[in-house]
Structures are given as C-alpha cells and as structure tokens.
Amino acid sequence: MNYAYIVGFVLAFVLALGLTPLVKRFAIRVGAVDKPNHRKVHTKLMPRLGGLAMFLAFVGALAVAVFLVAGEQSHVVWGILLGGSLVMLVGAFDDRYDLSPKVKLLGQIIAACVVVSFGVKVDFVTLPFGAGTNLESWVSVPITILWIVGVTNAINLIDGLDGLAAGVSAIATGTILVLALMMGNVTVALLCTVLLGSILGFLVFNFHPAKIFMGDSGALFLGFSLATLSVLGFKQATLVSFVVPIFILGVPLSDTFFAIIRRIVNKKPISVADKNHLHHCLLGLGLSHRNTVLVIYGIASVFALSAILLSNVAQWVALIVIAIMLLVLQIGAEAIGIVSKGRRPIIHLVQRLLSK
C-alpha cells in the first residue's frame, strides 16, 4: 500500500514538472494571461492556467496509483474527478475570458452538488461531551455545499503572491494526508498523496519569481479538492473533528473571514475586492515578496500542527488550544491591521492591563 502512495506522489510530481512548461506555452498562445493592475503585485503579463497542469498531473497519476491500492472507495474517486473537472474548466474559462462572479459561483455550486451526489457529505455530528446524531439530507447537503464553495473561494482569495496559494494548499494537503494515514483512510490518503505531488511539481515553476500563475483554474481546483478531502476525512464530526479541517485551512479561511469583517466595518459590499488581505498587510510592513510567502507558510504550518494536535487530545484540552489560537489570531490580525488600522480592542485592553 505504501508503494502505491510513493508511485502516486512521484508520478504526479514528474507529470506536473513536465506538463507545466507545456501549459505555459499553451496559455500564452490562447491569451490566458494575467494583466497587472493596481491590486496586483506583478508588473508584467504572466501566463496563467497553471491549474490545468496540476489537474492533468493529478488525473494521470491517480489513474495509475488507484490500481496499486486496495480498499479505496471508487465512487468517491469518481465524484471528485467529475466535480474537480467541472470546477477546473470553469476556472480555465475564467482565466481566458474573465467570467462573471455569478457564473463562477454557479459552476462551483454545480461541482459541489456533483460530489455530494456521490455520497460526500457531513452526515453525523457529535455534540460537545454529548451523544451523536445523524443529520437529515436537507441539513447535511446544504452544509456540505456551503463548505465546499466557501473553501474553494477562500483558496482563490489568497492567490495573490508567487507560490502562496500552492504552498498553503500543499501544507493543508500534507496535513490531511498525515491524519488520513493515522486513521487508516485509504481513499483520502491516496488522493492527498497524488494531489500533493501535483502541487509540488507545479510549485517549482510558481514559487517566486514565478514563471506561471495557477489562475482560477488552479485556485478553484485546489480549493474544491481540499474542501472535499476534508469532508471525506472528517465526515463524523465531533467538536474536535469539526474544528480540525477549519484549522487545516486556517490561513485561507481566516483571511476570508477578516476580509468579510473588514468590508462590513468599512461599509463596503462583501464582493468588492481590495488590497488589504494578509499578504498585502505583510508586504506593507516591509517584508519582501519571498519573505511574506515564507511567513504565511509558517503560519499555515502552525495551524497544521495544531490540527494534528487537536485530533489526538481530550476535548477539554482541545477547547483550551482553540481558545488560545483564536486569541493569538485576533491579536495578530489587529497588529497588522487586516481589518482596520485604528481598531485594536484586544491589544488596547492588554496594554491597559499591563499599564496598571
């Protein structure tokens, strides 16, 4: 079984290495390029559509690795392949034609519905320190679709610097892989292994200075895959296992959360883009492009280690860890001004307490 994981990872990595330069030339030929503007960091035309290389590497490696492992859930694999194909195509068309947000959202919802139709949904919840209960489909299906669409867009929002979304996604994928191996979840482990190889192979060309961007084809595909894999890995959600996937995806989800709060505070529409995301704030502090990405990698790694810790501790310990992480997250957000440069309630409270 370990042999299948190694083959899947290596094959996906090699395929991504070989396909990415080809996709780069294809993107330039068809005009799928990213033009610089006031919100973007790059200053020249850049080919995007890198998600196509990752997707093809993922599919190609999975087609081989799936025959080398026993016990995988084939219907789940088909669901992810079909839903992932749809959401990648939506992103690819957006990379070339700049689709409207409504069209992209519709495509994401349809892709989520496809994977849910193959049985991928949260269907059991255990209350804190209490008994479990099965969720009816009219509850579990909307929750699952909302989660998939939310995470898909969260990855898209952090795709603002060379290698940022790919690296954070790789850390999240690796974390889900570790937890899947710990739980003996063959299907999730195999999918994560292949996905991780395809991301890292692409990251060779995407890390600063990037030679190609992943575009919406990549961001949407990675977000969709991570959301689906997290549901597969933690379908029976206790308090802890419900929080674990949130921690695994801590960077994109927290950045999205603060973006929503920021726009509400500043009385701006939630859908309006701005230049105050986490990576923008860190750049504003004087960090270089590369160091900003590495710092965010570090933050993502802390979330990842916390997720692994949460999956192996008692619930009362988990509650303490969650409270500490939320406090640190809030203080960090206030320190860099991700919501507002002037509103720092927790920091001001701590300063008043220390001054007494």
N, C-alpha and C positions, 0 to 999 in steps of 0.2 A: 504493500500500500504506500509506504514511504517512497518507493521507486516511482510510483505514478505521480506523486507530488513533485518530485525532483524533475522528472521528464516534463511535466506540465509547465513548471516555472521556467526551466531553461529554454524550452521551445518557444514559449510566449515572449521571453526576453529577446531571443535571437530574431524571431519574426518581427518584433517591434523595431529592433535595430535595422533590419533590412528594409522594412516597409516605410518607415518614416521619411527617409530621403525621397523615395518614390512619390509618396503622398505630398511632400513639399513641392515637388515639381508639378504635380497634378493641380495642386491648389493655385499655384501661380498661373498655370495655363488657363484654368477656368475662371480666374478672377476672384477666388475666395481668399481675399487679403484683408488685413485689419489696418484701417487708416488711423493715423494719430489724431487726437483731438484734445480738448482742454482737460478731460477727465483721465486720460491715459498717460502712462509713463513713457512708453516708447515713442520715438521721434521719426520713425521711417515706416514705410509699408512693410508689413510682415505677413507671410503666408499663414493661414490658419487651416482648419480642417484636420488638425493632428489627431482628433478623436477617431477619425477613420482608420488610422494606422493602429491605434490601440485596440479598436473593436475587431479589426481583421486578425490581429495577432491573438487576441482573446479567443475568437471563434476557432481559428486554425489550431491553436494549442489544445483547446478543450476537446475538439473533435478527435484528437489522438489520445489525450490523457484519460478521457472518460471510458475508454476500452481497457484501461490498465488497472482500474479500481473497481472493487465490488461493493455493493451496498448503497450506491448513490440513488437518489430519487430522480429518475429520468423525466418525470412530468414537471418537476420543479426546474430542472435544467432547461427544458423546452420553454417554459414560461418566461424565464429570464432572458433566453436568447431572443424570443419573439418580442417581448416588451422592450428589451435593450436595443434590438434592431430598429424598432419604431422610433424610440426616443433619439437614437443616434441620427437617423435620417432627418428627423425634424431639426436637430441641431445643424446637420450638414447643409440643409436648405437655408437655414438662417445664416450660416457662415457665408453663403454665396449671395443670398437675395435679401437678407435682413427682414425676416418675417416679423409680423406684428406680435406684441406680447400675448394677445388673446389667442392667436393661432398656436404659439409655442405652448401656452398653458393647456390648450385643448389637447395637443399632442401628448403632453405629459400625463394628463388625466386618462387618456385612452390607453397609454402604455401601462399605467398603474392598474387600470381595470383588467388588462390582458393578464398580467402576472397574478392578480388576485383571483382571476377565473381558474388559474392552475393550482389554487389552494394555498397561496402565500398570503396569510393574513394573521393578525393577532386574534386568537380565539379563546384565550384563557387568561384570567387575571387573578392574582392573589393579593388581597388587601394587606397592608402592613400588619404583621403579627396576627393575621386572621386567616380564615378559610378562603379557598379559591372559588371562583365562579366562572362558568362558561359564558362567553359573550354571544349574543344572538348576531346573526349575519347583518341585520340592519344597523348594528352598532360597530361590529368589527370591521366591516368593509369600508365605511366612510373613514374610520380612524386610520386604517392601513393606507388608503388612498391619500389622505391628508399628509401622513408621514412621508410617503414616497415622494409626493410632489414638493413638500417642504424641503426635504433634504436635497432633492435634485436642484432646486433653485438656490439653496444655501451654498452648494459647491460652485455654482455658476457665479455667485456674488463675490467669492474670494479669488476668482480667477483674474487677478489684476497685476501680478508680477510674474516674471520669468520663473517657472518651476514651482510656483506657490501652490496652486490647486493640485498639481500632480503629486508633489511631495506630501502634502497634507493627506491626500487620498491614499497614498502608499502607506503612510503611518496608520491610518484608520483601517485599511485592508489588512495590514500585518497584525493589528490588534485583534480584529475579528478572527483571523486565522489562528492565532495563539489560543483564543478562547474556544474556538471550534475543535481544535486538537485536544484541549483539556476535557471537553465534553464528549469527545468521540463522534462529532457530527461530520461524517464523511463528505456529504454533499457540499456543505458550506466550506469545509477545508479545501476541497478540490477547486471550487470556484474561486476562492480567495487566492489560492496559490497561482492559478493561471492569470487572474486579474493583476496580482502584484507583479508578476513577470512582465506583463504588457505595459504596465505603468512605468516601471523602472527602465525598461528598454527605451520608451519614449522620452523619459526624463533626461537621458543622455543628450538629447538634442534640444530639450526645453529649458534646462537649467541656465541661469544667467551666464553669459549672454545668449539668449535663446535664438535658435535658428528657425524655429517654427512654433506657433501657438497651437494649443489644443482646440481653441474655438468652442463654440457652443456644442459642436458635435462631441467633443471630449468631455466638457464640463457636465452636460446633461447625461451622457452615458455613465460617467463615473458616479455622479450623484444618484442616479437611478439604481446602479449596481450596489452601491454602499447601502442605500436605504433598504433595498430588497434583501441583501445579505444579513443586515442587522435584524430584520423581521424574522428571517429564517433561523437565525442563531438564537433568538430570544422570544420565541412565539409564546411560551408560557411565562407571562411577565409577573414576577413578584415585584415588590418595591425596588429591590436591588437590580434585578434583571431588566426592569423597565428603565432605570436610570443609566445602566451600563451603556447601551447604544447612544444615549444622549452624550455621555462623557466621551465615548469613542469619537464622536463627531463634534466634540466640544468647540473647536475653533470656528468652523463654518456656521454652526447653529448659534453660537453666542454672538458672532459678528452680525448675523441676520437679525437676531433679537435686538441688539443695540441699534441697528440701522432703523428698525421699525420704531423703537422708542425715540430715537433722535428726530425722526421726521414728525412724530406726534408732538414732541416737545417744541419743535420749531414750526409747527403748524403747516407742514408741507405734506402733499399727497404721498402715501407709502410707496407708490410705484415710481416716484421721481428719483432718478439716480443722483448720487452726489459723490464727493471726493473726501469722505470722512470715515471710510472703512478702516479696519485695523491696520492694514498695510500702509494706507495713506498717513495715518497718525504716527506710525513708527518712522516713516520717511520724514515727516515733519519735525521729528525730534532730532534729526540729523544723521540717522543711520543710513548706510549705503544700501543700494538695491540688494546686493547679495546678503549683507548682514541682516537686513529686515526679514528676508525669507528664512534665514537660519534661525533667527529669534522665534519666528512663528512656528518653525519646525520644532523648536524646543518646547514651546507652549503646547503644541499638539502632542508631543511625547509625554508631557506631564499628564495631560488628560488621558492618554492611552494607558499609562501606568496606573493611574487612579482607577480606570475602568477594570483593569485586571485585578487590582486590589479589592475593589468592591464586589467582585464575583466570588471572592474567597473569604469573606469576613461575615461576622454576625450582623444582623440588621441594625442593632444599636450602634455598632462601630461604623457601619455604612452611613447612618444618619449624621454622625459626627464628621465623617470625611466629607460628606456632601455639603454640610453647613460651612465647613472651613473653606472648601473650594469655591462656594458661592460668594463668601465674604472676600476672598482673595480676588476673585473675578471682578467683583464690584469695585474694589479699591483700585485694581489695575485699570479698569475702564475709566474711572474718574481721573486717575493720574495722567493718562494720555489724552483725555478729553474726547473720547469716542462718541459720547452723547452730547455733551456741552462743555465748552471750555471753562465756564464760570460756575456750573452746578456740581459741587463735590460734597454732598451731605455726609457721607461716611468719613471721608478724610477730615472734614471740618470738625466732626464730632470727636474723632480720635485726637485731633490737635487740641481741642478744648479740654478733653480729659487729661491729656499729658501736661497741659499748662497749669493744672490745679495743684 
